[in-house]
Amino acid sequence: MPTTICFINQKGGCGKSSSCFHLGGHFARSGRSVLLVDADPQGSLSQGFFGSAAIEGLPAGESLAAVFDDAPPLTTLVVSTPFPGLSMVRANAALGRHNCPEPETFGLKQFALAALLEEATGYDLVLIDCPPNLYQCSWNALLAADFVVVPVPPEDFATQGLRAIHQAVEHARHLNPRLALLGHLVIRADSRLLVHRSYEQHLRRLYGEAVLSTVIPEASAYKLALSTRTPVSFHSPSSRAARLVRDLGDELLRRAAPPAERRKIA
């Protein structure tokens, strides 16, 4: 079975979709088989690969929304991206009506995504992009995942909801005991700004080793690659931006590996 990682934060614009977009590209380019799951009704990750027109017009039955209605086989929802080894399950606004608060009250619908991903054999990694809330879609991701990554821009608004996320992870562990926090990812950081340096230091004081060592800066290379619908590891593989994504991917794999395997990966 693949290693499944969900990317979650209650605030929008924190880099969840871009993390999945560029990491998915890196892992695929390194020879791994990767499945991306867009669990956000905004469909940003899907649009990143296929464009807004194609995703906005996508029938609900071909999107993640279908798992809450009909429980179709995974193979009917997975599509290939233009990049070898990288596939995805798309989403758009049709998913919005399923993204309800108090997801624990919805019975088996809590496990819709987990049931879908039980069929995800043949993949090395599954990366799930969550919406900016802790409603049904994020809750489903927590119950389906092995690990959680919390992208956090080093700013006040982005750090305010971390306690609620930690509580949600602990709550989800009652139903998904294998779930673990892989780390907080400092992202969209500008080392020239004192406030960004201060917030990063504050995060590391608060959470210690739970903050990933790799920091992803605010860099035009990521936006330029996204504008061409191409993960940075394919768009400009020798760039510093691609190297940092590679470093992040390596760190995530080390942390996700069983203790006996970590030295081999290192």
Secondary structure in CASP SS format (residue, H / E / C, confidence):
PFRMAT SS
TARGET T0000
AUTHOR 0000-0000-0000
METHOD secondary structure of the structure
MODEL  1
M C 1.00
P C 1.00
T E 1.00
T E 1.00
I E 1.00
C E 1.00
F E 1.00
I C 1.00
N C 1.00
Q C 1.00
K C 1.00
G C 1.00
G C 1.00
C C 1.00
G C 1.00
K H 1.00
S H 1.00
S H 1.00
S H 1.00
C H 1.00
F H 1.00
H H 1.00
L H 1.00
G H 1.00
G H 1.00
H H 1.00
F H 1.00
A H 1.00
R H 1.00
S C 1.00
G C 1.00
R C 1.00
S C 1.00
V E 1.00
L E 1.00
L E 1.00
V E 1.00
D E 1.00
A C 1.00
D C 1.00
P C 1.00
Q C 1.00
G C 1.00
S H 1.00
L H 1.00
S H 1.00
Q H 1.00
G H 1.00
F H 1.00
F H 1.00
G C 1.00
S H 1.00
A H 1.00
A H 1.00
I H 1.00
E H 1.00
G C 1.00
L C 1.00
P C 1.00
A H 1.00
G H 1.00
E H 1.00
S C 1.00
L C 1.00
A C 1.00
A H 1.00
V H 1.00
F H 1.00
D H 1.00
D C 1.00
A C 1.00
P C 1.00
P C 1.00
L H 1.00
T H 1.00
T H 1.00
L C 1.00
V E 1.00
V E 1.00
S E 1.00
T C 1.00
P C 1.00
F C 1.00
P C 1.00
G C 1.00
L E 1.00
S E 1.00
M E 1.00
V E 1.00
R C 1.00
A C 1.00
N C 1.00
A H 1.00
A H 1.00
L H 1.00
G H 1.00
R H 1.00
H H 1.00
N C 1.00
C C 1.00
P C 1.00
E C 1.00
P H 1.00
E H 1.00
T H 1.00
F H 1.00
G H 1.00
L H 1.00
K H 1.00
Q H 1.00
F H 1.00
A H 1.00
L H 1.00
A H 1.00
A H 1.00
L H 1.00
L H 1.00
E C 1.00
E C 1.00
A C 1.00
T C 1.00
G C 1.00
Y C 1.00
D C 1.00
L E 1.00
V E 1.00
L E 1.00
I E 1.00
D E 1.00
C C 1.00
P C 1.00
P C 1.00
N C 1.00
L C 1.00
Y C 1.00
Q H 1.00
C H 1.00
S H 1.00
W H 1.00
N H 1.00
A H 1.00
L H 1.00
L H 1.00
A H 1.00
A C 1.00
D C 1.00
F E 1.00
V E 1.00
V E 1.00
V E 1.00
P E 1.00
V E 1.00
P C 1.00
P C 1.00
E C 1.00
D H 1.00
F H 1.00
A H 1.00
T H 1.00
Q C 1.00
G C 1.00
L H 1.00
R H 1.00
A H 1.00
I H 1.00
H H 1.00
Q H 1.00
A H 1.00
V H 1.00
E H 1.00
H H 1.00
A H 1.00
R C 1.00
H C 1.00
L C 1.00
N C 1.00
P C 1.00
R C 1.00
L C 1.00
A E 1.00
L E 1.00
L E 1.00
G E 1.00
H E 1.00
L E 1.00
V E 1.00
I E 1.00
R E 1.00
A E 1.00
D C 1.00
S C 1.00
R C 1.00
L C 1.00
L H 1.00
V H 1.00
H H 1.00
R H 1.00
S H 1.00
Y H 1.00
E H 1.00
Q H 1.00
H H 1.00
L H 1.00
R H 1.00
R H 1.00
L H 1.00
Y H 1.00
G H 1.00
E H 1.00
A H 1.00
V E 1.00
L C 1.00
S C 1.00
T C 1.00
V C 1.00
I E 1.00
P E 1.00
E C 1.00
A C 1.00
S H 1.00
A H 1.00
Y H 1.00
K H 1.00
L H 1.00
A H 1.00
L H 1.00
S H 1.00
T C 1.00
R C 1.00
T C 1.00
P C 1.00
V H 1.00
S H 1.00
F H 1.00
H H 1.00
S C 1.00
P C 1.00
S C 1.00
S C 1.00
R H 1.00
A H 1.00
A H 1.00
R H 1.00
L H 1.00
V H 1.00
R H 1.00
D H 1.00
L H 1.00
G H 1.00
D H 1.00
E H 1.00
L H 1.00
L H 1.00
R H 1.00
R H 1.00
A H 1.00
A C 1.00
P C 1.00
P H 1.00
A H 1.00
E H 1.00
R H 1.00
R H 1.00
K H 1.00
I H 1.00
A C 1.00
END
